[in-house]
Amino acid sequence: MIDWIPVVFITFKVLIFGTCMFFAIKWHYDQGKMGTDRRALLRTGAKIAVVFILLLLGVLLFTFGLARMLGMDLSLP
């Protein structure tokens, strides 16, 4: 009998990545049609970078907090 977990997860991953790629390509195509202000583009890129860094920091703190709560030793040898 086949193990269904990998089949379900891989199918889900392919569907999500396919959908995301479709919308990313569509968005870039639509952005190319209209002229954008270079300042606005840089400002938006900076905002996205800051949000990404903050989310990354939040995930890192959550992971270390959860590991400490579960009693894992996180000290370096």
Secondary structure, 3 states (H helix, E strand, C coil): CCCHHHHHHHHHHHHHHHHHHHHHHHHHHHHHHCCCCHHHHHHHHHHHHHHHHHHHHHHHHHHHHHHHHCCCCCCCC
